[in-house]
Amino acid sequence: RRSSDLALALALSCWLLDQGKVDKVLYFDGDNPLTVLKQRKLDAILSRYKNKLFYFLPNSATEFQQLVFKSSSVKGKVLIIIDTLRAFVGSQDINKGEIAEKIMTFFKDITRTGNKTVIVLHHVNKPPRDSTTYTLLDRIRGATEFRDRADIAYFFTKKNQDEEAIYIALENVKPRIPVKQKIYFKVDVENARIEEVEE
């Protein structure tokens, strides 16, 4: 499923650039192998958005963190995508509250100016078989500080796929901000295009 979240994140980035919502996108990918990037025709997408969409493939968690830290000095309206939280954190224990608090404070400091948005892609736990009160929010891996400190959280589900597109549902599991509860997208993978569709 990791290539599906890459497809969504890239298509969303392109849409935001096309609409003038952001000036630059900085995509930090510690999760996807080069074969997946070639399948997604990343070179063509980067060429289309030259000097606007920047793609980084850090070799370690330390390099990942250093690159993201440097991004805080980039001018303009900037979208920063962290793919994934696990790759960014490295060997640190994300179940420890103090670690999670430190990481979320790091992201909050980047967005404090109001000109930068950070999207963090993160994996979830499978729900326990015997629980009827287990919510989607409960499935976020790691300490509760990750979900508590996030402004908004979406649960990602791949609904369908054909030769041309992936169909995706995003469900808002932390409605702090008044937005749609559930959104369905058609993602044209080859051209990194996205459109909202009915369920």
C-alpha positions as a Markdown table, in Angstrom:
| # | Residue | x | y | z |
|---|---|---|---|---|
| 1 | Arg | 0.0 | 0.0 | 0.0 |
| 2 | Arg | 3.0 | 2.3 | 0.4 |
| 3 | Ser | 3.0 | 3.1 | -3.4 |
| 4 | Ser | -0.7 | 4.2 | -3.1 |
| 5 | Asp | 0.1 | 6.7 | -0.4 |
| 6 | Leu | 3.0 | 8.0 | -2.5 |
| 7 | Ala | 0.7 | 8.4 | -5.5 |
| 8 | Leu | -1.8 | 10.3 | -3.4 |
| 9 | Ala | 0.9 | 12.5 | -1.8 |
| 10 | Leu | 2.5 | 13.3 | -5.2 |
| 11 | Ala | -0.9 | 14.1 | -6.9 |
| 12 | Leu | -2.0 | 16.3 | -3.9 |
| 13 | Ser | 1.4 | 18.1 | -4.1 |
| 14 | Cys | 0.9 | 18.8 | -7.9 |
| 15 | Trp | -2.7 | 20.0 | -7.3 |
| 16 | Leu | -1.7 | 22.4 | -4.6 |
| 17 | Leu | 1.1 | 23.8 | -6.9 |
| 18 | Asp | -1.3 | 24.1 | -9.8 |
| 19 | Gln | -3.9 | 25.9 | -7.7 |
| 20 | Gly | -1.2 | 28.3 | -6.3 |
| 21 | Lys | -2.0 | 27.1 | -2.7 |
| 22 | Val | 1.7 | 26.6 | -2.1 |
| 23 | Asp | 4.9 | 27.9 | -3.7 |
| 24 | Lys | 7.1 | 24.9 | -3.1 |
| 25 | Val | 6.7 | 21.2 | -2.1 |
| 26 | Leu | 9.6 | 19.5 | -0.3 |
| 27 | Tyr | 9.0 | 15.7 | -0.4 |
| 28 | Phe | 11.2 | 13.6 | 2.0 |
| 29 | Asp | 10.9 | 10.0 | 1.1 |
| 30 | Gly | 12.5 | 7.4 | 3.4 |
| 31 | Asp | 10.1 | 4.6 | 2.5 |
| 32 | Asn | 9.9 | 3.9 | -1.2 |
| 33 | Pro | 12.5 | 2.1 | -3.2 |
| 34 | Leu | 13.7 | 3.4 | -6.6 |
| 35 | Thr | 11.7 | 0.8 | -8.5 |
| 36 | Val | 8.5 | 2.3 | -7.1 |
| 37 | Leu | 9.6 | 5.8 | -8.0 |
| 38 | Lys | 10.4 | 4.7 | -11.6 |
| 39 | Gln | 6.9 | 3.2 | -11.8 |
| 40 | Arg | 5.4 | 6.5 | -10.6 |
| 41 | Lys | 7.4 | 8.3 | -13.4 |
| 42 | Leu | 8.9 | 10.6 | -10.8 |
| 43 | Asp | 11.5 | 12.2 | -13.2 |
| 44 | Ala | 8.7 | 13.4 | -15.5 |
| 45 | Ile | 6.8 | 14.9 | -12.5 |
| 46 | Leu | 9.8 | 16.7 | -11.2 |
| 47 | Ser | 10.6 | 18.0 | -14.7 |
| 48 | Arg | 7.0 | 19.4 | -14.9 |
| 49 | Tyr | 7.4 | 21.2 | -11.6 |
| 50 | Lys | 11.0 | 22.2 | -11.9 |
| 51 | Asn | 12.1 | 24.6 | -9.0 |
| 52 | Lys | 8.7 | 24.0 | -7.3 |
| 53 | Leu | 8.7 | 20.2 | -6.4 |
| 54 | Phe | 11.8 | 19.0 | -4.7 |
| 55 | Tyr | 12.3 | 15.3 | -3.9 |
| 56 | Phe | 14.8 | 14.0 | -1.3 |
| 57 | Leu | 15.8 | 10.4 | -0.6 |
| 58 | Pro | 17.7 | 10.4 | 2.7 |
| 59 | Asn | 20.0 | 7.5 | 3.5 |
| 60 | Ser | 19.5 | 7.5 | 7.2 |
| 61 | Ala | 17.2 | 8.9 | 9.9 |
| 62 | Thr | 20.0 | 11.4 | 10.9 |
| 63 | Glu | 20.2 | 12.7 | 7.3 |
| 64 | Phe | 16.4 | 12.8 | 7.1 |
| 65 | Gln | 16.2 | 14.9 | 10.3 |
| 66 | Gln | 18.9 | 17.3 | 9.1 |
| 67 | Leu | 17.3 | 17.8 | 5.7 |
| 68 | Val | 13.9 | 18.6 | 7.2 |
| 69 | Phe | 15.5 | 21.0 | 9.8 |
| 70 | Lys | 17.1 | 22.9 | 6.9 |
| 71 | Ser | 13.7 | 23.2 | 5.2 |
| 72 | Ser | 12.5 | 25.5 | 7.9 |
| 73 | Ser | 14.6 | 28.3 | 6.3 |
| 74 | Val | 12.9 | 27.9 | 2.8 |
| 75 | Lys | 11.0 | 31.1 | 2.0 |
| 76 | Gly | 7.4 | 31.2 | 0.8 |
| 77 | Lys | 4.4 | 29.0 | 1.3 |
| 78 | Val | 5.9 | 25.6 | 1.6 |
| 79 | Leu | 4.4 | 22.1 | 2.0 |
| 80 | Ile | 6.7 | 19.6 | 3.6 |
| 81 | Ile | 5.9 | 15.9 | 3.3 |
| 82 | Ile | 7.5 | 13.3 | 5.6 |
| 83 | Asp | 7.3 | 9.8 | 4.2 |
| 84 | Thr | 7.2 | 8.1 | 6.7 |
| 85 | Leu | 7.4 | 8.9 | 10.4 |
| 86 | Arg | 9.1 | 5.6 | 11.1 |
| 87 | Ala | 11.9 | 6.5 | 8.6 |
| 88 | Phe | 12.2 | 10.0 | 10.1 |
| 89 | Val | 12.5 | 8.7 | 13.7 |
| 90 | Gly | 14.9 | 5.8 | 13.0 |
| 91 | Ser | 15.8 | 3.7 | 16.0 |
| 92 | Gln | 14.1 | 6.0 | 18.5 |
| 93 | Asp | 11.2 | 4.4 | 20.4 |
| 94 | Ile | 8.0 | 6.0 | 19.2 |
| 95 | Asn | 6.0 | 4.4 | 22.0 |
| 96 | Lys | 7.8 | 6.7 | 24.5 |
| 97 | Gly | 5.9 | 9.9 | 25.3 |
| 98 | Glu | 9.0 | 12.1 | 25.6 |
| 99 | Ile | 10.2 | 11.0 | 22.2 |
| 100 | Ala | 6.9 | 11.6 | 20.5 |
| 101 | Glu | 6.6 | 15.0 | 22.2 |
| 102 | Lys | 10.1 | 16.0 | 21.0 |
| 103 | Ile | 9.3 | 15.0 | 17.4 |
| 104 | Met | 5.9 | 16.8 | 17.4 |
| 105 | Thr | 7.5 | 19.9 | 18.9 |
| 106 | Phe | 10.1 | 19.8 | 16.1 |
| 107 | Phe | 7.3 | 19.8 | 13.5 |
| 108 | Lys | 5.3 | 22.5 | 15.3 |
| 109 | Asp | 8.3 | 24.8 | 15.3 |
| 110 | Ile | 8.6 | 24.5 | 11.6 |
| 111 | Thr | 5.0 | 25.5 | 11.1 |
| 112 | Arg | 5.0 | 28.2 | 13.6 |
| 113 | Thr | 5.4 | 31.0 | 11.0 |
| 114 | Gly | 2.2 | 30.1 | 9.4 |
| 115 | Asn | 3.7 | 29.7 | 5.9 |
| 116 | Lys | 4.7 | 26.0 | 6.2 |
| 117 | Thr | 2.5 | 22.9 | 6.4 |
| 118 | Val | 3.9 | 19.5 | 7.4 |
| 119 | Ile | 2.1 | 16.3 | 6.3 |
| 120 | Val | 3.4 | 13.2 | 8.0 |
| 121 | Leu | 2.6 | 9.8 | 6.5 |
| 122 | His | 2.5 | 7.2 | 9.2 |
| 123 | His | 1.4 | 3.5 | 9.4 |
| 124 | Val | -1.3 | 2.2 | 11.7 |
| 125 | Asn | -1.9 | -0.9 | 13.9 |
| 126 | Lys | -4.4 | -3.6 | 13.0 |
| 127 | Pro | -7.5 | -3.4 | 15.3 |
| 128 | Pro | -7.7 | -6.1 | 18.0 |
| 129 | Arg | -10.2 | -8.8 | 17.2 |
| 130 | Asp | -12.0 | -8.6 | 20.6 |
| 131 | Ser | -12.5 | -4.8 | 20.8 |
| 132 | Thr | -15.7 | -3.0 | 19.9 |
| 133 | Thr | -14.5 | 0.4 | 21.2 |
| 134 | Tyr | -11.3 | 0.6 | 19.2 |
| 135 | Thr | -11.4 | 3.8 | 17.1 |
| 136 | Leu | -9.4 | 4.7 | 14.0 |
| 137 | Leu | -7.6 | 7.3 | 16.1 |
| 138 | Asp | -6.6 | 4.5 | 18.5 |
| 139 | Arg | -4.8 | 2.7 | 15.6 |
| 140 | Ile | -2.2 | 5.4 | 15.1 |
| 141 | Arg | 1.1 | 3.8 | 16.1 |
| 142 | Gly | 3.2 | 5.1 | 18.9 |
| 143 | Ala | 2.7 | 7.3 | 22.0 |
| 144 | Thr | -0.6 | 9.3 | 22.3 |
| 145 | Glu | 1.4 | 12.6 | 21.8 |
| 146 | Phe | 1.4 | 11.9 | 18.0 |
| 147 | Arg | -2.3 | 12.1 | 17.8 |
| 148 | Asp | -2.8 | 14.6 | 20.6 |
| 149 | Arg | -0.4 | 17.2 | 19.1 |
| 150 | Ala | -1.5 | 16.8 | 15.4 |
| 151 | Asp | -3.9 | 19.5 | 14.2 |
| 152 | Ile | -5.7 | 17.0 | 11.9 |
| 153 | Ala | -5.4 | 13.3 | 11.2 |
| 154 | Tyr | -6.8 | 11.3 | 8.2 |
| 155 | Phe | -7.1 | 7.6 | 7.9 |
| 156 | Phe | -6.1 | 6.4 | 4.4 |
| 157 | Thr | -7.8 | 3.5 | 2.7 |
| 158 | Lys | -7.2 | 2.3 | -0.8 |
| 159 | Lys | -10.7 | 1.4 | -2.1 |
| 160 | Asn | -10.1 | 0.2 | -5.7 |
| 161 | Gln | -7.7 | 0.3 | -8.6 |
| 162 | Asp | -7.8 | 0.0 | -12.3 |
| 163 | Glu | -5.3 | 0.4 | -15.1 |
| 164 | Glu | -5.4 | 4.2 | -15.0 |
| 165 | Ala | -6.2 | 5.2 | -11.5 |
| 166 | Ile | -6.3 | 4.4 | -7.8 |
| 167 | Tyr | -9.4 | 5.2 | -5.8 |
| 168 | Ile | -8.7 | 6.4 | -2.2 |
| 169 | Ala | -10.8 | 7.3 | 0.8 |
| 170 | Leu | -9.5 | 9.8 | 3.5 |
| 171 | Glu | -11.5 | 9.8 | 6.7 |
| 172 | Asn | -10.9 | 12.6 | 9.2 |
| 173 | Val | -10.3 | 10.9 | 12.6 |
| 174 | Lys | -9.5 | 14.1 | 14.5 |
| 175 | Pro | -12.0 | 16.8 | 13.6 |
| 176 | Arg | -10.3 | 19.7 | 15.3 |
| 177 | Ile | -10.7 | 21.8 | 12.1 |
| 178 | Pro | -14.0 | 22.0 | 10.3 |
| 179 | Val | -13.4 | 19.9 | 7.2 |
| 180 | Lys | -15.2 | 17.1 | 5.5 |
| 181 | Gln | -15.5 | 13.9 | 7.5 |
| 182 | Lys | -14.7 | 11.7 | 4.5 |
| 183 | Ile | -13.3 | 12.5 | 1.1 |
| 184 | Tyr | -13.0 | 10.2 | -1.9 |
| 185 | Phe | -10.3 | 10.7 | -4.6 |
| 186 | Lys | -9.5 | 9.4 | -8.0 |
| 187 | Val | -5.7 | 9.5 | -8.4 |
| 188 | Asp | -4.3 | 9.4 | -12.0 |
| 189 | Val | -1.0 | 7.7 | -11.0 |
| 190 | Glu | 0.8 | 8.2 | -14.3 |
| 191 | Asn | 0.2 | 11.9 | -14.5 |
| 192 | Ala | 0.0 | 12.7 | -10.8 |
| 193 | Arg | -3.5 | 14.2 | -11.1 |
| 194 | Ile | -6.2 | 14.1 | -8.5 |
| 195 | Glu | -9.9 | 14.7 | -8.4 |
| 196 | Glu | -12.6 | 14.4 | -5.8 |
| 197 | Val | -15.3 | 11.8 | -6.6 |
| 198 | Glu | -18.4 | 10.4 | -5.1 |
| 199 | Glu | -18.2 | 7.2 | -3.1 |
